[in-house]
């Protein structure tokens, strides 16, 4: 995961003051006619449902139990870094700060320590056709951490390394489990910070 950084130092370039926000390439955006795209809270019948605090917007999915053989394989890969504890599965499958709710929760939560373990987890889940949901900082208000069909939650919280920092280019390569506050603590000594609060 590559992130753009901002410098704590400001400089003047061509008469304009910039904060040093760097980007690998220029990006352009096209504004779309929003009336041609239905609201996420609009059903196909045109009836408005859901919204903040609503219990109507429930994400349903077809649940299929995870095979015991897969759980055994995952235990071989991860040793003790997995759980089938109900409270842990519920915590990872029903984010409290999401506008969306789900009927199902995950069957197992895994905590990989390396890219090799992630690769093995994905291969095993693919072999058994079991859905996966990656889990980072749990700031989901959009419902992307919901387990609509059960399956496996891949919690990345043990993968927090800064793999590469390019001060001149003002970008950083990190593992997916690092939080923005942890990242900023490591960047401070270089006079840099990650300016976004994704929560």
N, C-alpha and C positions, 0 to 999 in steps of 0.2 A: 504494500500500500504506500504510494508516494503522496506526500502532502506538501503543499506550498506553504512557505513561512513568511513572516513579516519581520522586518528589522525594527529594533527599538530605536535605532538612529534614523533620523530623517535627513534627506539630502535634496539639493536643488539640481534639477536637470533641465536644461533648456528653459529656465524661467518658471518651471512648475515644481512644486514640492511634492515628493512622493514618499510613501512609507516603505518602499522596497518590496511590495508584493510581487512575487515572481510567478510566472506561468510558463509551462513548456511550449505552449502554442496559443495563438489567439483563438478565441471562440466567439462565434456570433450566434445570436438567438433570434428566432422569428416569432413574433407575437401571433398567436392563433386566435381565431374568432371563438371565444369561450362559449358562446351560445350553441355552437355545433357539437360541444362535448358535454354529455350529461354529468351532473354532479354525482360524486361518490355516494351521496345520501339519497339519490333518486333511484327508485326501483324501475324495472322495465315497464311497469304499468303507469309510471309517472307519479307514484305516490311517494311523498317525502318520508324517509325513515331515518332513525339514528340521530347522530349529533352528540355533542358533549353531554355526558351523564345519561345518555339514553341506554335503555336495556333492549331496545328493538333491534339494534344493529349487531346481530349475532352471526359470526362467521361459522358456517357449518361445513363439515367435511365428512367424507366417507371413511370411517375408522377401520383400520385393519391391524390386528395385533402383530407386534414384532415377533418373529420366530425366535424360539429359545436358542437355536443354533447360532443366530447372529449375536445374541447377547454373550454367548460363550466365546465366540470369536473376538468380540470387542474386549472381553476380560483378558484374553490372551495378549492382545495388542497393548492394552492400557494398564494392566495389572490393577492397582487400586484406584486409578483415576477415572472412575465411572460410578454412577449411582442409579438405583431404581427406587430410591426413597420417594414416597408420595409427596412430601412437602417440598423437596427439591425440584421434583418434576413439575409440580404446580407453580412454583415460583418462576421457573424457566418457561412455562407455557401459557401463563395468563398474566401478562404485564398489567400492573395496577394503574399505570398512568396512560394506558391506551384508550382511545375512543372506541375501539373495537373489542369485542369479547369472542371467545371461542368455546365451543362445546367440548372439544377434546383437549387433552394435555399430552405431553411427550411420554414415551414409554421408558426412555433411558436418557440420561445426560452424561456426556463424555467430556473429559478435560485433557485434550492432547497437549504434549510438551514439545513436539517437533513437527516439521513439515512431513517427515516420513510417516509419523503416526496419523496425521490428517489424511495422507494419501491412502494408507491402509484402511482407515475408517470408511472413506468414500468408496473404495473398491468393494468392501464387504457389504455396505448398504446398497450399492448398485446391484451386486450379485443377487441380493434378496428382494430387490425392488422396494426398499424401505425409504420413505422420505426423510430428508434431513433439513434442519434449520440451523444456520450459524447464529451464534449468540455472542455479542460483544459487550457493550456498556449498558445494555438494557434500558436505553433511553427511548424506546419505541413508543411513539404516540400514533404511528400510522398502522400498527398491527402487524408489522413484518416479522415479529418474533412469535406470533401465534402458531400453535401446532394444530392446524385444521384437520390433519389426518393422523395425529399421533406421531410416531416415528422417533428419530434420534435428534437430540439437541447437541450441537458441537459448541461447547463453551470455550471460547478462546482466551479466557482470563489468565492462563499460565504462559501465554505467548506474548511477552511485553518488551522484547528487546528493540532497541534502536539499531537497525542493521547497517545503515549508512547515513551520514550527514554530509551534505554538500553545501558548505557555507557560502561559497561564491555563487552557486546557482540558487541558493536559498530554498532547497528542497531536502526532504528527509524520507528515508525508507524505513518503515517500522513494521513490526509484527501486529496482527489485528487485535491483540488484547490490551494494548497500551491505551490508557485514558489520556485525554488532552491535558489534564493537570499534571500527570506524571511526565508527559512529554515536555511540557513547558519547564518543569524543574530541571530537566536535562539540557534544555536549550538555553536557559538563562545565562550560563557562563559564556555563551557565544554572542550575547546581545540579541538573540532571536526569540520569537515566540510564535506559537500557532494561534492565530487570532479568532478562530471559530469556536463557538460553544454549540456542539451538535444536539444537545438535549433540548 
